[in-house]
Amino acid sequence: MKRIHHDGPLIIGGGLAGLSVALSVPGKALVVSPVPLLQAASSAWAQGGVAAALSADDAPALHAADTLAAGAGLVEVEATRALTEDGRATVEWLASLGAPFDRDEQGGFSVSLEAAHSRARVARVGGDGAGRAILSALVTSVRAASNIEVWEDGRLRSLIQDASGRVCGAVVDRAGRLFEVIAPAVVLATGGAGGLFGKTTTPVALLGEGLAAAWLAGAEILDPEFVQFHPTAIDVGLDPMPLATEALRGEGARLIDTEGRFLLGEADDADLAPRDVVARAVHAARSAGRGAFLDARKAIGASFPHEFPAVFAACMRAGLDPRETPIPVAAAAHYHMGGIAADPDGRTSVPGLFAVGECAATGVHGANRLASNSLLEAAAFGRRTGRAAGADVGLTAAGFIAGPVLSDLPDDALLTLRTAMSDHAGLVRDAKGLSGLIATIAALDAEHGPALPLITARLIAEAALARQESRGGHWRSDWPLTHPVAVHTRLRRGVTASAMAA
């Protein structure tokens, strides 16, 4: 392997979190993305927007209270306060870079209401185009920055540590050639693990590989069992499944069955319950043969093409006109709330290693992410992480030890894994299914050797089996009650501990 020394943070990932880090590093930064920027990044696919207290009747404390309520007891108060208090400044920073947020008649940020928010506070772009528009602005800024180098053909294969265990670089695969990149700090911004599931709204290439590499390096993993399933993935046979943004329900679209009956009741705000509640209602209706559809004919109607152009285009490509026909929907894996344990500055339990965005678990999402908090977290904590990682100068002189470069799963093995994950670690779980899933993962490991996606899948499945309760996005049909005291799952390689340890 060729060894390269980089004088500044090495940032793995080119989504909103990774680019926010790069733009906030005071010195040099190297961004490594497996594909060209704007491709295969969940943040580019985000439709809702950025949640922040932007209105006169709102406040960071109210935003924090809603976040705490949605997280089902596992939200960390101080991290949430740091996030919500930085909301307006983060949106204004994104706007200063060129993010074209929708504006009201007075020139302020136009905000919309989404599920479990007590106020309209989601800043949007073009109705449902926030993610791509925001990320496009950051990509332009990154390309113009003389201190930022970008590799758009690099994939993380393993982390490099010194004799003390400090992370001091990574092995990067560029078109089949391996490079050891030595750096004073490594920032993982590798995204989530939605591609591990057969039914997902995220890019299928997101397989939790950053989380697995961090696990192998000894980093603490927090709450891996908590996966959020979006209730309104558009069910038209595509992989990944197109998303029908929650903002549609915020504007009055309703969930119905084949007979036109409301899935969650007749109240005007019934469909704006927390995502886990709505997702289970969709799942139950489909399982009972009633079907599940999002009816936007009255609430949106003729306004669909310009109010929600991304959803409209996805429907029309599938031969469905949402102005005239309800949209068939299903619950699908959407966001990994667990991940690499990190603080708001991105610091993990391993010196030299930082994590930010969906691969990290900072405690602000708990057991059930509040809608549109993820883009806020990626940018707000990305900025903080960039400053912290840029100040980390603890690189040692020698003794570099690269972690194992594991094999990739063949396509058929990955399909087997994705099917088993959706079947048994999906919206509704039980001990029998999770035990069978763990056996499937073990069989794949035995046949094909260890692989990073198998490590992350196993962490999710084993933690889900160990959590004998239902809480937020984790629903056990054999343990439907919620324990009165909420405790985190904390896992670390080589440490034997209860998956329910506080």
RAKAFEN-V486005 format. One record per pair of residues at least 12 apart in sequence whose ideal C-beta (glycine too) atoms are under 8 Angstrom apart, sorted by the first residue. I is the first residue (numbers start at 1). J is the second residue. If there is no record, write none. Layout:
BEGIN
I,J
I,J
END
This chain:
BEGIN
1,171
1,178
1,179
1,180
1,402
2,177
2,178
2,179
2,180
3,179
3,180
3,182
4,179
4,180
4,181
4,182
5,182
5,183
6,28
6,30
6,181
6,182
6,183
7,27
7,28
7,183
7,184
8,25
8,27
8,28
8,29
8,30
8,147
8,183
8,184
8,390
9,21
9,25
9,29
9,30
9,183
9,184
9,185
9,186
9,187
9,354
9,386
9,389
9,390
9,392
10,30
10,32
10,169
10,170
10,181
10,183
10,185
10,186
10,187
11,29
11,30
11,31
11,32
11,187
11,189
11,389
12,32
12,156
12,170
12,172
12,186
12,187
12,188
12,189
12,190
12,210
13,31
13,32
13,33
13,187
13,188
13,189
13,190
13,191
13,210
13,357
13,359
14,31
14,32
14,33
14,35
14,37
14,41
14,150
14,152
14,189
15,41
15,42
15,43
15,44
15,135
15,189
15,191
15,357
15,378
16,41
16,43
16,131
16,134
16,135
16,138
16,357
16,375
16,378
16,379
16,382
17,43
17,189
17,356
17,357
17,358
17,377
17,378
17,379
17,381
17,382
17,385
18,31
18,33
18,187
18,189
18,356
18,357
18,382
19,31
19,37
19,135
19,138
19,139
19,141
19,142
19,382
20,138
20,356
20,378
20,379
20,382
20,383
20,385
20,386
21,187
21,189
21,346
21,354
21,356
21,382
21,383
21,385
21,386
21,389
22,142
22,145
22,148
22,386
23,97
23,138
23,141
23,142
23,145
23,148
23,383
23,386
24,382
24,383
24,384
24,385
24,386
24,387
24,390
25,147
25,148
25,386
25,387
25,389
25,390
26,387
26,390
26,391
27,147
27,390
28,147
28,148
28,149
29,147
29,148
29,149
29,386
29,390
30,148
30,149
30,150
30,151
30,181
30,183
31,142
31,148
31,149
31,150
31,151
32,150
32,151
32,154
32,155
32,156
32,170
32,172
32,181
33,150
33,151
33,152
33,154
34,153
34,154
34,155
34,205
35,152
35,153
35,205
36,152
37,135
37,139
37,142
37,150
37,152
38,132
38,135
38,136
38,139
40,203
40,205
40,206
41,135
41,191
41,203
42,131
42,191
42,192
42,194
42,202
42,203
42,206
42,335
42,358
43,131
43,134
43,135
43,357
43,374
43,375
43,378
44,131
44,132
44,135
45,131
45,132
45,201
45,202
45,203
45,243
46,130
46,131
46,374
46,375
47,128
47,129
47,130
47,131
47,243
47,245
47,247
47,308
47,310
47,311
48,114
48,122
48,124
48,128
48,130
48,245
48,246
48,247
48,371
48,372
48,375
49,101
49,112
49,122
49,123
49,124
49,125
49,130
49,247
49,372
49,375
50,87
50,90
50,91
50,94
50,122
50,123
50,130
50,134
50,372
50,375
50,376
50,379
51,63
51,87
51,114
51,117
51,121
51,122
51,123
51,370
51,371
51,372
51,373
51,375
51,376
52,84
52,87
52,88
52,90
52,91
52,121
52,123
52,376
53,84
53,87
53,88
53,119
53,121
54,87
54,88
54,91
54,108
54,109
54,111
54,121
54,123
55,111
55,119
55,120
55,121
57,119
58,119
58,121
60,81
60,84
60,85
60,87
61,84
62,118
62,119
63,84
63,87
63,117
63,119
63,121
64,77
64,80
64,81
64,83
64,84
65,118
66,116
66,117
66,118
66,119
66,370
67,80
67,83
67,84
67,364
67,366
67,370
67,373
68,80
68,366
69,116
70,116
70,274
70,366
70,368
70,369
70,370
71,364
71,365
71,366
71,367
71,368
71,369
71,370
71,472
72,366
72,367
72,368
72,471
72,472
72,482
72,486
73,366
73,367
73,471
73,486
74,223
74,226
74,363
74,366
74,367
74,471
74,472
74,486
74,488
75,363
75,364
75,365
75,366
76,362
76,363
76,364
76,366
79,343
79,344
79,362
79,363
79,364
80,363
80,364
82,344
82,380
82,384
83,344
83,362
83,364
83,373
83,376
83,377
83,380
83,381
86,380
87,376
87,380
89,380
90,376
90,379
90,380
90,383
91,109
91,123
91,376
93,379
93,383
94,134
94,137
94,138
94,379
95,109
97,137
97,138
97,140
97,141
98,137
98,140
98,141
99,125
99,133
99,134
99,137
99,138
100,125
100,126
100,133
100,137
101,123
101,124
101,125
101,130
102,123
102,124
102,125
102,126
102,127
109,123
110,123
110,124
111,123
111,124
112,124
112,247
112,250
112,251
113,250
113,272
114,246
114,247
114,249
114,250
114,272
114,371
114,372
115,246
115,249
115,250
115,271
115,272
115,273
115,274
115,275
115,278
115,371
116,272
116,273
116,274
116,275
116,370
116,371
117,370
117,371
120,250
122,247
122,250
122,371
122,372
124,247
126,309
127,247
127,306
127,307
127,308
127,309
127,310
128,245
128,247
128,308
128,309
128,310
128,311
129,309
129,310
130,375
131,375
134,375
134,379
151,172
151,174
153,174
153,175
154,172
154,173
154,174
154,179
155,172
155,173
155,174
156,170
156,171
156,172
156,173
156,188
156,190
156,209
156,210
156,213
157,170
157,171
157,172
157,173
157,178
157,405
157,406
158,170
158,171
158,213
158,216
158,402
158,403
158,404
158,405
158,406
159,171
159,186
159,213
159,214
159,216
159,217
159,353
159,402
159,403
160,180
160,181
160,182
160,400
160,401
160,402
160,403
161,217
161,350
161,352
161,400
161,401
161,403
162,396
162,398
162,399
162,400
162,401
163,396
163,399
163,401
164,351
164,396
165,217
165,218
165,350
165,351
166,350
166,351
166,352
166,394
166,396
167,185
167,186
167,217
167,350
167,351
167,352
167,353
168,182
168,183
168,184
168,186
168,352
168,395
168,396
168,400
169,181
169,182
169,183
169,186
169,400
170,183
170,186
170,213
171,402
171,403
171,405
178,405
180,400
180,402
182,395
182,400
183,395
184,352
184,392
184,393
184,394
184,395
185,352
185,353
185,354
185,389
185,390
185,392
186,352
186,353
186,354
187,346
187,354
187,355
187,356
187,385
187,386
187,389
188,210
188,213
188,214
188,340
188,353
188,354
188,355
188,356
188,359
188,360
189,210
189,355
189,356
189,357
189,359
189,382
190,206
190,209
190,210
190,211
190,357
190,359
191,203
191,206
191,210
191,357
191,358
191,359
192,206
192,208
192,335
192,336
192,339
192,358
192,359
193,206
193,207
193,208
193,211
193,227
193,336
193,456
193,457
193,460
194,206
194,240
194,333
194,334
194,335
194,336
195,207
195,208
195,418
195,453
196,208
196,333
196,417
196,418
196,421
196,453
196,456
196,457
196,460
197,227
197,332
197,333
197,418
197,421
197,422
197,425
197,426
198,239
198,415
198,418
198,419
198,421
198,422
198,423
199,233
199,241
199,330
199,331
199,332
199,333
199,422
199,426
200,233
200,239
200,240
200,241
200,332
200,333
200,334
201,230
201,233
201,240
201,241
201,242
201,243
201,332
201,333
201,334
202,240
202,333
202,334
202,335
203,240
204,239
204,240
207,414
207,452
207,453
207,456
208,336
208,359
208,452
208,453
208,455
208,456
208,457
208,460
209,452
209,453
209,456
210,340
210,355
210,359
211,224
211,339
211,340
211,359
211,456
211,459
212,452
212,453
212,455
212,456
212,459
213,403
213,452
214,340
214,348
214,350
214,353
214,355
214,359
215,455
215,456
215,459
215,491
215,493
216,403
216,404
216,455
216,493
217,350
217,353
217,403
218,349
218,350
218,492
218,493
218,494
219,340
219,341
219,348
219,349
219,350
219,353
219,355
219,492
220,340
220,341
220,348
220,349
220,490
220,491
220,492
221,338
221,339
221,340
221,341
221,361
221,459
221,490
221,491
221,492
222,338
222,339
222,340
222,341
222,361
222,363
222,488
222,489
222,490
222,491
223,337
223,338
223,339
223,361
223,367
223,463
223,488
223,489
224,336
224,338
224,339
224,456
224,459
224,460
224,463
224,489
224,491
225,338
225,460
225,463
225,464
225,466
225,467
225,474
225,489
225,499
226,336
226,337
226,338
226,365
226,366
226,367
226,368
226,472
226,473
226,474
227,333
227,335
227,336
227,337
227,338
227,425
227,460
227,473
227,474
228,275
228,276
228,333
228,334
228,335
228,336
228,337
228,365
228,368
228,369
228,473
229,275
229,276
229,279
229,331
229,332
229,333
229,334
229,426
229,427
229,473
230,243
230,246
230,275
230,279
230,331
230,332
230,333
230,334
230,335
231,255
231,275
231,278
231,279
231,281
231,282
231,329
231,331
232,244
232,245
232,246
232,248
232,249
232,255
232,282
232,294
232,327
232,329
233,329
233,330
233,331
233,332
233,334
234,311
234,314
234,315
234,318
234,327
234,328
234,329
235,328
235,329
235,330
236,315
236,318
236,320
236,328
237,318
238,318
240,332
241,330
241,332
242,311
242,314
242,315
242,318
243,311
243,314
243,334
244,294
244,311
244,327
244,329
245,308
245,310
245,311
246,275
246,371
247,308
248,294
248,296
248,299
248,300
248,308
248,311
249,271
249,272
249,294
250,272
251,296
251,299
251,300
251,307
252,268
252,298
252,299
252,300
253,271
253,294
253,295
253,296
253,299
253,300
254,271
254,294
254,295
254,299
255,271
255,278
255,281
255,282
255,292
255,293
255,294
255,295
255,329
256,292
256,293
256,294
256,295
256,326
257,285
257,290
257,291
257,292
257,293
258,290
258,291
258,293
259,290
260,295
261,290
263,281
263,282
263,285
263,292
264,277
264,278
264,281
274,368
274,472
275,368
275,369
275,371
275,473
276,368
276,472
276,473
276,475
279,331
279,427
280,331
280,427
280,428
280,475
282,329
282,330
282,331
283,330
283,331
283,427
283,428
286,330
291,328
292,328
292,329
292,330
293,326
293,327
293,328
293,329
294,326
294,327
294,329
295,326
295,327
296,322
296,323
296,326
296,327
297,322
297,323
297,324
297,325
297,326
300,322
300,323
301,323
302,323
304,322
304,323
315,327
331,426
331,427
333,421
333,422
333,426
335,358
335,365
335,369
335,374
336,358
336,359
337,361
337,365
337,366
337,367
337,368
337,369
337,472
337,473
338,361
338,460
338,463
338,489
339,355
339,358
339,359
339,360
339,361
340,355
340,359
340,360
340,361
341,360
341,361
341,490
342,354
342,355
342,356
342,360
342,361
342,362
343,362
344,362
344,381
344,384
345,381
345,384
345,385
345,387
345,388
346,360
346,381
346,384
346,385
346,388
346,389
347,388
348,360
349,492
351,394
352,392
352,394
352,395
354,385
354,388
354,389
354,392
356,378
356,381
356,382
356,385
357,377
357,378
357,381
357,382
358,374
358,378
360,381
362,377
362,381
364,377
365,377
366,472
367,471
367,472
367,473
367,474
367,486
368,472
368,473
369,473
404,450
406,449
406,450
406,451
406,452
407,448
407,449
407,450
407,451
408,451
409,444
409,448
409,451
409,453
409,454
410,448
413,444
413,447
413,448
414,453
416,440
416,444
417,440
417,441
417,444
417,453
417,454
417,457
420,436
420,437
420,440
420,441
421,437
421,457
421,460
421,461
423,437
424,436
424,437
424,461
425,437
425,457
425,460
425,461
425,464
427,475
428,475
428,477
429,464
429,474
429,475
429,476
429,477
430,476
430,477
430,478
431,465
431,476
431,478
434,461
434,464
434,465
435,465
437,457
437,461
438,458
438,461
438,462
438,465
441,454
441,457
441,458
441,461
459,491
462,499
463,489
463,491
463,499
464,476
465,499
466,489
466,498
466,499
466,500
467,489
467,499
467,500
468,500
469,481
469,482
469,483
470,482
471,483
471,486
487,500
487,501
487,502
488,501
488,502
489,501
490,502
END
